[in-house]
Amino acid sequence: MIRRFAAAALLASTVLAPLGAFAQVPAGNSAPQPVPFEDTIPAPRDTPYPGTIRLAVDATDTTRGILSVTESIPVAQPGHLVLLFPKWLPGAHSPRGEIEKLAGLIVTAGGKRIEWTRDPVDVFAFHLDVPAGARSVEAKFQFISATAANQGRIAVTPTMISLQPNSVSLYPAGWFTRQIPIQMTVKYPDGWTAAGALKAKVTGSTYAYETTNYEVLVDSPILAGRYGRTWPLSPRVNLNVFADDPAELAATPEQIAGHQRLVDQAVKTFGAQHYDHYEFLLSITDQLGGIGLEHHRSSENGVTPGYFTKWDEGPGRRNLLPHEFTHSWDGKFRRGADLWTPDFRTPMRDSLLWVYEGQTQFWGYVLQARSGLVSKQDTLDQYAAIMALYDSQPARQWRDLLDTTNDPIISSRRPKGWTSWQRSEDYYNEGLLVWMDVDSLLREKSGGAKSIDDFARAFFGVRDGDWGELTYTFDDVAKTLNGLVPWDWAGYLQRRLTEHAKGAPIEGFARNGYQLTYSETPTPSFKAAEASAHSTNLTYSGGLALDAAGNLTGITWGSAAFDAGLTVGDQVVAVNGDAYSADRLKAAITAAKTSKAPVQLMVKASDRFRSAALDYHGGLRYPRLQKIGTGDGGLDRLLTPR
């Protein structure tokens, strides 16, 4: 009663106060008004562009990473023309066009220079006036590839080029990009070969690619290099591999057979193919920037050396190709209606990434197991790691899964200090957990007659051979599920997307026959992940993770490590008075299990030292899945080859 009265009194006093009392500008202060702004960039229209753009790229300067571009753009009339550099990029789900790497732009018509003006609001747009009588304008510029990781992704090295057409081209504003014809020619270093979805006439080291439209061109990256090899995986799918060292191309017949089974299992799962041909573009390198990016008829995949030659050490790396291949169905062909855009300037809306990326993440793990690229046991161990990570993150209590679909635009994958509290692109792996829950519910409610495989064929396995975009809405997803098993799927999905709960949605694994448990020894998959990252992962053993030098790379919000005042960037230099080592820290955590005394850490931050007491007594804990009952459960059947 008292609180209610106080609130009412405060409201009354606020209403009775003069309306301008809290909004007045202090006397004598300046009070500007906004400068009016008019957007003069033409909106895209779904009409044919008058002519074919000719794009020539000189990619021979691999020492300095400079790609030189000459582009001839037909024009139908004189006057205002706006040229755009691609900004909102498919697959990035955000405005990540590297406009800062475009340099040296000179535009001419009939050999005479035309001055351009950058748009004051959209800096990816260049305004110019086409003179009377001009039939085309010519733009020359350079794309300056990063030469160090702190400049962005390295796209050019002395042995390899990752050529993304959106980085080496401009396009005219005012048209749907699918309506703009373009023909690209690229000159590579002598002796190099190139692979990509576009067919080309090859003369020496020059590739004249077939005429296509600008949307398809941007969707057709090229991987070129000094050392490359191609393996056919099916009549319509090829594996194109380039490496810094030709020894990295030594794949065994069984390794290639695993990739062939990947294609076979994907086609059996989805029931249709949304490409006329498909090219895996795989770079094995520690020089070129890493990547995993989907396209309709190809995918860009980057892994570190050892993909073939250290096969047993890298099961985690072999999830990349199943994930990106799945995107040909989920994300490229079927795409959220609010995510699809008519050009690369129109902003994308990412509300359905829990389907686009979440279900792709789901199928990536399923297909790696069905194909044998990764063993069933390693796949189960990887599931356990995902479940444990999201089950331990407190951020779900304030930020729901749906809101994380905004993260590509919010943070553009910039590093975060407190991901367990800030959250990140969690629609990938928490999306996987939701779709596992969906699979378990389909099985349960249909008495085992239906599963998520039926959803895959109904939703993605339509219109065989169509490699356009078939868009969908939230209601379409719920309707397809309801067509398999009548239930309130819309209400269920809405709850999963917007709930604020402690603990992740891992019930689907239990329904499908496996539960999350912890043991004192890591699984081989967990150990391999630590070795690959050169890290010590004690996330579930006090809430901290460290690199090889003892630098803290992760702290779980609210954990014992958090309560000890530790933060990302600190360096642990001593454990209980002895110099730090990973084994010494793990031994101390084990000993603390039977002691009330905290583990004493000496921590270095910049040039200062401090002590920290890790008051944790739960011992070493590593996640793994434990079978429930006997016989095959839903997860066993899900991972069985078709």
URURDA-V581543 format. One record per pair of residues at least 24 apart in sequence whose ideal C-beta (glycine too) atoms are under 10 Angstrom apart, sorted by the first residue. I is the first residue (numbers start at 1). GAP is how many residues later the second one is. Records with the same first field share a line. If there is no record, write none. Layout:
BEGIN
I: GAP / GAP
END
This chain:
BEGIN
35: 85
37: 83 / 84
38: 83
39: 80 / 82 / 83 / 86
40: 40 / 42 / 79 / 85 / 87 / 133
41: 39 / 41 / 43 / 78 / 80 / 81 / 83 / 84 / 86 / 132 / 133 / 304
42: 38 / 39 / 40 / 130 / 131 / 132 / 133
43: 130 / 131 / 132 / 299 / 300 / 302 / 303
44: 40 / 129 / 130 / 131 / 132 / 133 / 134 / 135 / 136 / 297 / 298 / 299 / 300 / 301 / 302
45: 129 / 130 / 131 / 134 / 297
46: 129 / 130 / 132 / 133 / 296
47: 127 / 128 / 129 / 132
48: 127 / 128 / 130 / 131 / 132 / 133 / 165
49: 24 / 25 / 27 / 122 / 123 / 125 / 126 / 127 / 128 / 129 / 130 / 131 / 132 / 133 / 164 / 165
50: 24 / 25 / 26 / 27 / 122 / 125 / 130 / 131
51: 24 / 25 / 84 / 85 / 121 / 129 / 130 / 131
52: 128 / 129 / 130 / 131 / 159 / 160 / 161
53: 83 / 86 / 116 / 117 / 118 / 119 / 127 / 128 / 129 / 130 / 131 / 158 / 160 / 161 / 164
54: 82 / 84 / 128 / 129 / 130 / 131 / 157
55: 84 / 110 / 113 / 114 / 115 / 116 / 127 / 128 / 129 / 130 / 131 / 154 / 159 / 162
56: 84 / 112 / 127 / 128 / 129 / 130 / 131 / 150 / 152
57: 86 / 104 / 106 / 108 / 110 / 111 / 112 / 127 / 128 / 129 / 130 / 131 / 150 / 165
58: 84 / 110 / 127 / 128 / 129 / 130 / 148
59: 84 / 86 / 97 / 102 / 104 / 109 / 127 / 128 / 129 / 130 / 133 / 135 / 146 / 148 / 163 / 165
60: 101 / 126 / 127 / 128 / 129 / 130 / 132 / 145
61: 81 / 84 / 95 / 128
62: 83 / 94 / 95 / 96 / 97 / 98 / 99 / 126 / 127 / 130 / 162 / 163 / 164
63: 84 / 93 / 94 / 95 / 126
64: 78 / 80 / 81 / 83 / 92
65: 36 / 78 / 79 / 80 / 81 / 82 / 86 / 89 / 90 / 91 / 92 / 93 / 96
66: 37 / 38 / 76 / 77 / 78 / 79 / 81 / 90
67: 34 / 74 / 75 / 76 / 77 / 78 / 88 / 89 / 94 / 96 / 100 / 101 / 119
68: 36 / 72 / 73 / 74 / 75 / 100 / 119
69: 33 / 35 / 36 / 70 / 71 / 72 / 73 / 74 / 98 / 99 / 100 / 101
70: 68 / 69 / 70 / 71 / 115
71: 36 / 65 / 66 / 67 / 68 / 69 / 70 / 97 / 98 / 99 / 100 / 111 / 113
72: 63 / 64 / 65 / 66 / 67 / 111
73: 34 / 36 / 57 / 63 / 64 / 65 / 66 / 96 / 97 / 98 / 99 / 107 / 109
74: 60 / 61 / 62 / 63 / 98 / 107
75: 34 / 55 / 56 / 59 / 60 / 61 / 62 / 97
76: 54 / 59
77: 53 / 55 / 57
78: 31 / 51 / 52 / 53 / 54 / 55 / 56
79: 49 / 50 / 51 / 52 / 53
80: 47 / 48 / 49 / 50 / 93 / 94
81: 26 / 28 / 33 / 35 / 45 / 46 / 47 / 48 / 49 / 53 / 56 / 91 / 92 / 93
82: 34 / 37 / 40 / 43 / 44 / 45 / 46 / 88 / 89 / 90 / 91 / 92 / 263
83: 24 / 33 / 41 / 42 / 43 / 44 / 45 / 54 / 56 / 86 / 87 / 88 / 89 / 90
84: 35 / 38 / 40 / 41 / 42 / 85 / 86 / 87 / 88 / 89 / 90 / 93 / 259 / 260 / 261
85: 37 / 38 / 39 / 40 / 41 / 56 / 58 / 81 / 82 / 84 / 85 / 86 / 259 / 260
86: 38 / 78 / 79 / 80 / 81 / 83 / 84 / 85 / 91 / 128 / 132 / 257 / 258 / 259
87: 35 / 36 / 37 / 38 / 79 / 256 / 257 / 258 / 259 / 260
88: 36 / 251 / 253 / 255 / 256 / 257 / 258 / 259 / 260 / 321
89: 75 / 77 / 78 / 129 / 204 / 255 / 259
90: 76 / 125 / 128 / 129 / 203 / 204 / 205 / 206 / 241 / 242 / 245 / 249 / 250 / 251 / 254 / 258 / 379
91: 128 / 200 / 201 / 202 / 203 / 204 / 208 / 209 / 233 / 236 / 240 / 241 / 265 / 266 / 317
92: 74 / 201 / 256 / 316 / 317 / 320 / 321
93: 238 / 243 / 246 / 255 / 256 / 257 / 260 / 263 / 264 / 312 / 313 / 314 / 315 / 316 / 319 / 332 / 334
94: 253 / 254 / 256 / 312 / 313 / 314 / 315 / 316 / 317 / 318 / 319
95: 27 / 29 / 249 / 250 / 252 / 253 / 313 / 314 / 317
96: 56 / 70 / 312 / 313 / 316 / 317
97: 27 / 67 / 69 / 70 / 247 / 248
98: 45 / 46 / 47 / 48 / 53 / 54 / 55 / 57 / 66 / 68 / 69
99: 24 / 25 / 26 / 68
100: 44 / 51 / 52
101: 41 / 42 / 43 / 44 / 45 / 50 / 51 / 54 / 66
102: 24 / 39 / 40 / 41 / 42 / 65 / 66 / 68
103: 38 / 39 / 40 / 41
104: 36 / 37 / 38 / 39 / 40
105: 34 / 35 / 36 / 37 / 65
106: 32 / 33 / 34 / 35
107: 30 / 31 / 32 / 33 / 34 / 63
108: 26 / 28 / 29 / 30 / 31 / 32
109: 24 / 25 / 26 / 27 / 28 / 29
110: 24 / 25 / 26 / 27 / 28
111: 27
114: 24 / 25
119: 54
122: 51 / 223
124: 46 / 220 / 221
125: 45 / 48 / 220
126: 44 / 47
127: 46
137: 33 / 35
139: 30 / 31
141: 27 / 28 / 29
142: 26
143: 24 / 25 / 26
145: 143 / 144
146: 143
149: 140 / 141
152: 137
153: 135 / 136 / 137 / 138 / 149
154: 131 / 133 / 134 / 135 / 136
155: 66 / 133 / 134 / 136
156: 68 / 131 / 132 / 133
157: 68 / 69 / 87 / 126 / 128 / 129 / 130 / 131 / 132
158: 31 / 67 / 68 / 86 / 129
159: 30 / 33 / 65 / 66 / 67 / 68 / 69 / 83 / 84 / 85 / 86 / 87 / 124 / 126 / 128 / 129
160: 32 / 63 / 64 / 65 / 66 / 67 / 68 / 82 / 83 / 84 / 123 / 124 / 125 / 127 / 128 / 142
161: 25 / 27 / 28 / 31 / 33 / 61 / 62 / 63 / 64 / 65 / 81 / 122 / 127
162: 59 / 60 / 61 / 62 / 63 / 80 / 119 / 121 / 123 / 126 / 127 / 129 / 131 / 138 / 140
163: 25 / 31 / 33 / 57 / 58 / 59 / 60 / 61
164: 54 / 56 / 57 / 58 / 127 / 129 / 136
165: 31 / 33 / 44 / 47 / 49 / 51 / 52 / 53 / 54 / 55 / 56 / 57
166: 48 / 51 / 52 / 53 / 55 / 178
167: 51 / 54
169: 45 / 48 / 49
171: 43 / 44 / 46 / 47 / 172 / 173 / 174
172: 42 / 171
173: 170 / 172
174: 169
175: 38 / 39 / 167 / 168
176: 37 / 38 / 39 / 165 / 166 / 167 / 170
177: 36 / 37 / 38 / 39 / 40 / 41 / 42 / 164 / 165 / 166 / 167 / 168
178: 34 / 35 / 36 / 37 / 38 / 164 / 165 / 290 / 291
179: 34 / 35 / 36 / 163 / 164
180: 32 / 33 / 34 / 35 / 37 / 163
181: 30 / 31 / 32 / 33 / 36
182: 27 / 29 / 30 / 31 / 32 / 33 / 34 / 35 / 36
183: 25 / 26 / 27 / 28 / 29 / 34
184: 24 / 25 / 26 / 27 / 28 / 33 / 36 / 38
185: 24
186: 36 / 38
188: 34 / 36 / 37 / 38
189: 35 / 36 / 37
190: 36
191: 35
192: 32 / 33 / 34 / 35 / 36 / 50
193: 30 / 31 / 32 / 33 / 34 / 35 / 36 / 37 / 47 / 49
194: 28 / 29 / 30 / 31 / 34 / 46 / 48 / 87
195: 26 / 27 / 28 / 29 / 30 / 33 / 34 / 35 / 43 / 44 / 45 / 46 / 47 / 84 / 85 / 86 / 87 / 103
196: 24 / 25 / 26 / 27 / 28 / 44 / 83 / 85 / 99 / 101 / 102 / 104
197: 24 / 25 / 78 / 79 / 80 / 81 / 82 / 84 / 98 / 99 / 100 / 101 / 102 / 270
198: 24 / 81 / 99 / 100
199: 78
214: 129 / 130
215: 81 / 127 / 128 / 129 / 253 / 254
216: 79 / 80 / 81 / 251
218: 77 / 126
219: 75 / 76 / 77 / 78 / 79 / 113 / 248
220: 59 / 75 / 76 / 77 / 78
221: 58 / 60 / 70 / 72 / 74 / 77 / 78 / 79
222: 57 / 59 / 76 / 78
223: 56 / 57 / 58 / 59 / 60 / 65 / 68 / 75 / 77 / 78 / 79
224: 57
225: 58 / 60 / 63
227: 57
228: 53 / 54 / 55
230: 49 / 50
231: 24 / 25 / 28 / 29 / 49
232: 24 / 28 / 31
233: 24 / 25 / 26 / 27 / 28 / 29 / 30 / 31 / 45 / 47 / 92
234: 25 / 26 / 28 / 29 / 30 / 32 / 33 / 39 / 43 / 44
235: 28 / 42
236: 27 / 31 / 37 / 39 / 40 / 41 / 42 / 61
237: 25 / 26 / 27 / 29 / 30 / 36 / 38 / 40 / 41 / 42 / 43 / 60 / 88 / 91
238: 25 / 39 / 40 / 41 / 42 / 43 / 60
239: 24 / 39 / 40 / 41 / 42 / 43 / 62 / 82
240: 39 / 40 / 41 / 42 / 43 / 58 / 61
241: 39 / 40 / 41 / 42 / 43 / 60 / 62 / 66 / 67
242: 39 / 40 / 41 / 42 / 43 / 46
243: 39 / 40 / 41 / 42 / 45 / 60 / 62 / 64 / 65 / 66
244: 39 / 40 / 41 / 42 / 43 / 44 / 61
245: 39 / 40 / 41 / 60 / 64
247: 37 / 58 / 61 / 62
248: 35 / 36 / 37 / 55 / 56 / 57 / 58 / 59 / 60 / 61 / 62
249: 35 / 58 / 59 / 60
250: 58 / 59
251: 56 / 57 / 58 / 60
252: 56 / 57 / 59
254: 57 / 118
255: 52 / 53 / 54 / 56 / 63 / 118
256: 52
257: 114 / 115 / 116
258: 53 / 60 / 63 / 110 / 113 / 114 / 115 / 116
259: 59 / 62 / 63 / 66 / 112 / 114
260: 111
261: 106 / 109 / 110 / 111 / 112 / 380
262: 56 / 59 / 60 / 63 / 64 / 105 / 106 / 108 / 109 / 110 / 111
263: 58 / 62 / 104 / 108
264: 106 / 107 / 377 / 378
265: 57 / 60 / 98 / 101 / 102 / 103 / 104 / 105 / 106 / 107 / 108 / 376 / 377
266: 56 / 59 / 60 / 62 / 63 / 97 / 100 / 101 / 104 / 105 / 190 / 376
267: 62 / 194 / 375
268: 102 / 185 / 189 / 373 / 374
269: 57 / 60 / 94 / 97 / 98 / 101 / 183 / 184 / 187 / 188 / 191 / 192 / 373
270: 56 / 58 / 59 / 60 / 63 / 93 / 97 / 183 / 186 / 187 / 189 / 190 / 191 / 192 / 194
271: 58 / 182 / 185 / 186 / 187 / 189 / 190 / 191 / 193
272: 57 / 61 / 185 / 188 / 189 / 190 / 191 / 192 / 193 / 194
273: 55 / 56 / 60 / 188 / 191 / 192 / 193 / 194
274: 54 / 55 / 56 / 58 / 59 / 60 / 186 / 187 / 188 / 189 / 190 / 191 / 192 / 193 / 194 / 195 / 196
275: 53 / 54 / 57 / 58 / 190 / 191 / 192
276: 189 / 191
277: 190
278: 47 / 50 / 189
280: 40 / 41 / 44 / 45
281: 43
282: 25 / 38 / 39 / 42
283: 24
284: 24 / 25 / 33
290: 30
291: 29 / 33
292: 27 / 28 / 29 / 31 / 32 / 35
293: 31 / 34
294: 29 / 30 / 31 / 32 / 33 / 34 / 36 / 37 / 38 / 62 / 63 / 66
295: 29 / 32 / 33 / 36 / 37 / 172
296: 31 / 32 / 35 / 36 / 37 / 170 / 171 / 172 / 173
297: 31 / 35 / 170
298: 26 / 30
299: 24 / 25 / 26 / 27 / 28 / 29 / 33
300: 24
301: 24
304: 228
306: 226
312: 212 / 216
313: 215 / 218 / 219
314: 60 / 214 / 215 / 217 / 218
315: 53 / 58 / 59 / 60 / 62 / 63 / 64 / 66 / 67 / 209 / 210 / 213 / 214 / 217
316: 52 / 58 / 62 / 66 / 69 / 209 / 212 / 213 / 215 / 216 / 217
317: 56 / 57 / 211 / 215
318: 50 / 53 / 54 / 55 / 56 / 60
319: 42 / 45 / 46 / 48 / 49 / 54 / 55 / 59 / 60 / 63
320: 44 / 48 / 53
321: 43 / 46 / 47 / 50 / 52
322: 38 / 39 / 41 / 42 / 43 / 44 / 45 / 46 / 47 / 48 / 49 / 51 / 52
323: 34 / 37 / 38 / 39 / 40 / 41 / 42 / 44 / 45 / 105
324: 36 / 40
325: 35 / 38 / 39 / 42
326: 33 / 34 / 35 / 36 / 37 / 38 / 40 / 41 / 130 / 134
327: 29 / 30 / 33 / 36 / 37
328: 32 / 132 / 139
329: 30 / 31 / 34 / 127 / 130 / 131 / 132 / 133
330: 25 / 26 / 27 / 28 / 29 / 30 / 31 / 32 / 33 / 34 / 126 / 129 / 130
331: 24 / 25 / 26 / 28 / 29 / 129 / 138
332: 24 / 135 / 136 / 137 / 138
333: 127 / 128 / 129 / 130 / 133 / 134 / 135 / 136 / 137 / 138
334: 25 / 125 / 126 / 128 / 129 / 135 / 136 / 137 / 138 / 142 / 143
335: 133 / 134 / 135 / 136 / 137
336: 69 / 133 / 135 / 136 / 137 / 138 / 140 / 141
337: 132 / 133 / 134 / 135 / 136 / 137 / 139
338: 133 / 135 / 136
339: 66 / 130 / 132 / 133
340: 129 / 130 / 131 / 132
347: 62
348: 60 / 61
349: 56 / 57 / 60
350: 52 / 54 / 55 / 56 / 57 / 58 / 59 / 75 / 77
351: 51 / 52 / 54 / 55 / 76 / 122 / 123 / 146
352: 50 / 53 / 75 / 119 / 120 / 121 / 122 / 124 / 125
353: 48 / 49 / 51 / 52 / 53 / 54 / 55 / 72 / 74 / 75 / 78
354: 47 / 48 / 50 / 51 / 72 / 73 / 74 / 76 / 77 / 78 / 80 / 81 / 120 / 123 / 139 / 142 / 143
355: 50 / 72 / 76 / 79 / 80 / 104 / 117 / 119 / 121 / 122 / 138
356: 49 / 71 / 72 / 75 / 116
357: 48 / 51 / 68 / 70 / 71 / 72 / 74 / 75
358: 43 / 47 / 68 / 69 / 70 / 71 / 72 / 73 / 74 / 75 / 76 / 77
359: 72 / 73 / 75 / 76 / 79 / 93 / 96 / 97 / 100 / 101 / 118
360: 68 / 71 / 72 / 75
361: 25 / 66 / 67 / 68 / 69 / 70 / 71 / 72 / 74
362: 66 / 67 / 69 / 70 / 71 / 72 / 73 / 74 / 76 / 77 / 90 / 94 / 276
363: 69 / 72 / 89 / 90 / 93 / 97
364: 64 / 68
365: 64 / 67 / 71 / 273 / 274
366: 66 / 69 / 70 / 73 / 86 / 87 / 90 / 269 / 272 / 273 / 274
367: 272 / 274
368: 271
369: 266 / 269 / 270 / 271 / 272
370: 268 / 269 / 270 / 271 / 272
371: 270
372: 269
374: 151
375: 149 / 150 / 264
376: 259 / 260 / 263 / 264
377: 146 / 147 / 148 / 247 / 248
378: 145 / 146 / 147 / 150
379: 146 / 246 / 256 / 260
380: 129 / 134 / 143 / 145 / 244 / 245 / 246 / 247 / 255 / 256 / 259
381: 141 / 142 / 143 / 144 / 145 / 146 / 147 / 148 / 241 / 242 / 243 / 244
382: 141 / 143 / 144 / 146 / 147 / 243
383: 46 / 49 / 50 / 53 / 123 / 126 / 131 / 133 / 142 / 240 / 241 / 242 / 252 / 256
384: 122 / 125 / 130 / 131 / 132 / 133 / 134 / 139 / 141 / 142 / 238 / 239 / 240 / 241 / 242
385: 44 / 137 / 138 / 140 / 141 / 144 / 152 / 154 / 155 / 237 / 238 / 239 / 240
386: 42 / 43 / 44 / 46 / 47 / 50 / 118 / 120 / 130 / 237
387: 42 / 45 / 46 / 49 / 117 / 118 / 119 / 122 / 127 / 128 / 129 / 236 / 237 / 238
388: 116 / 118 / 128 / 129 / 130 / 138 / 151 / 152 / 233 / 234 / 235 / 236
389: 30 / 31 / 37 / 40 / 41 / 115 / 148 / 150 / 151 / 167 / 234
390: 30 / 33 / 36 / 39 / 40 / 42 / 43 / 113 / 114 / 115 / 116
391: 42 / 111 / 112 / 113 / 114 / 115 / 125 / 149 / 232
392: 28 / 110 / 111 / 112 / 147 / 148 / 151 / 164 / 165 / 166 / 167 / 231
393: 26 / 27 / 28 / 29 / 30 / 31 / 33 / 37 / 109 / 110 / 111 / 146 / 163 / 164 / 165
394: 26 / 27 / 108 / 109 / 162 / 163 / 164 / 165 / 168
395: 24 / 25 / 26 / 27 / 28 / 29 / 31 / 105 / 162
396: 24 / 27 / 30 / 34 / 103 / 104 / 105 / 106 / 107 / 108 / 109
397: 24 / 102 / 103 / 104 / 105 / 106 / 161
398: 25 / 102
399: 24 / 27 / 101
400: 26 / 30 / 96 / 97 / 98 / 99 / 100 / 101
401: 25 / 26 / 29 / 30 / 32 / 33 / 95 / 96 / 97 / 98 / 99 / 103 / 104
402: 25 / 91 / 92 / 94 / 95 / 96 / 97
403: 24 / 94 / 95
404: 24 / 26 / 27 / 93
405: 26 / 92
415: 138 / 153
416: 152
417: 135 / 137 / 138 / 150 / 151 / 152
418: 136 / 137 / 138 / 139 / 144 / 149 / 150
419: 135 / 136 / 137 / 138 / 149
420: 119 / 123 / 134 / 135 / 136 / 137 / 138 / 139 / 142
421: 134 / 135 / 136 / 137 / 141
422: 135
426: 78
427: 70
429: 75
430: 66 / 67 / 74 / 75 / 76
431: 65 / 66
432: 76
433: 63 / 71 / 72 / 73 / 74 / 75 / 76
434: 58 / 59 / 62 / 63 / 70 / 71 / 74
435: 61 / 73
436: 69 / 70 / 71 / 72 / 73 / 75 / 76 / 78 / 198 / 199 / 202
437: 55 / 59 / 68 / 69 / 70 / 71 / 72 / 73 / 74 / 75
438: 39 / 43 / 51 / 54 / 55 / 58 / 70
439: 69 / 70 / 72 / 73 / 195 / 196 / 198 / 199
440: 67 / 68 / 69 / 70 / 71 / 72 / 73 / 193 / 194 / 195 / 198
441: 40 / 44 / 46 / 48 / 51 / 66 / 67 / 70 / 71
442: 39 / 42 / 43 / 45 / 47 / 192
443: 42 / 65 / 68 / 69 / 190 / 191 / 192 / 194 / 195
444: 41 / 64 / 67 / 68 / 190
445: 39 / 40 / 41 / 42
446: 38 / 39 / 41
447: 38
448: 186 / 189
449: 35 / 36
450: 31 / 34 / 35
451: 33 / 34 / 61 / 183 / 186 / 187
452: 29 / 32 / 182 / 186
453: 184 / 185 / 189
454: 26 / 27 / 29 / 30 / 31
455: 25 / 26 / 28 / 29 / 30
458: 25 / 26
459: 24 / 25
508: 126 / 127
509: 116 / 119 / 124 / 125 / 126
510: 118 / 123 / 125
511: 117 / 122 / 123 / 124
512: 116 / 121 / 122 / 123 / 124 / 125 / 126 / 127
513: 112 / 113 / 114 / 115 / 116 / 117 / 118 / 119 / 120 / 121 / 122 / 123 / 124 / 125
514: 110 / 111 / 112 / 113 / 114 / 115 / 119 / 120 / 121 / 122
515: 110 / 111 / 112 / 113
516: 107 / 108 / 109 / 110
517: 104 / 105 / 106 / 107 / 108 / 109
518: 100 / 101 / 102 / 103 / 104 / 105 / 106 / 108
519: 101 / 102 / 103 / 104 / 105 / 107
520: 66 / 70 / 73 / 99 / 100 / 101 / 102
521: 99 / 101 / 103
522: 98 / 99 / 100 / 101 / 102
523: 99 / 100 / 101 / 102
525: 99
526: 96 / 97 / 98
527: 95
530: 52
535: 47
536: 36 / 45 / 46 / 47 / 49 / 50
537: 85
538: 44 / 47 / 48 / 51 / 76 / 78 / 82 / 83 / 84
539: 82 / 83 / 84
540: 78 / 80 / 81 / 82 / 83
541: 44 / 45 / 48 / 49 / 51 / 52 / 73 / 75 / 77 / 78 / 79 / 80 / 81
542: 24 / 43 / 47 / 50 / 56 / 57 / 72 / 73 / 74 / 75 / 76 / 77 / 78 / 79
543: 71 / 73
544: 24 / 26 / 28 / 41 / 45 / 57 / 70 / 72
546: 24 / 25 / 26 / 34 / 36 / 39
547: 24 / 35
548: 33 / 34
549: 24 / 31
550: 24 / 25 / 29 / 30 / 31 / 32 / 35 / 51 / 53 / 54
551: 53
552: 51 / 53
559: 55 / 57
560: 29 / 32 / 38 / 39 / 53 / 54 / 55 / 56 / 57 / 58
561: 40 / 51 / 53 / 54 / 55
563: 35 / 49 / 50 / 51 / 52 / 53
564: 34 / 35 / 36 / 37 / 39 / 47 / 48 / 49 / 50 / 51 / 52
565: 36 / 38 / 45 / 46 / 47 / 48
566: 35 / 37 / 39 / 44 / 46 / 48
567: 36 / 38
569: 36 / 37
570: 31 / 33 / 34 / 35 / 36 / 40 / 42
571: 31 / 32 / 33 / 34 / 35 / 38
572: 29 / 30 / 31 / 32 / 40 / 42
573: 28 / 29 / 30 / 31 / 36
574: 26 / 27 / 28 / 29 / 30 / 35 / 37
575: 24 / 25 / 26 / 27 / 39
576: 24 / 25 / 26
577: 25
578: 24
580: 24
585: 29
586: 33 / 34
587: 33
588: 26
589: 25 / 27 / 28 / 29 / 30 / 31 / 32
590: 29 / 30
591: 26 / 28
592: 24 / 25 / 26 / 27
593: 24 / 25 / 26 / 27
594: 25
END
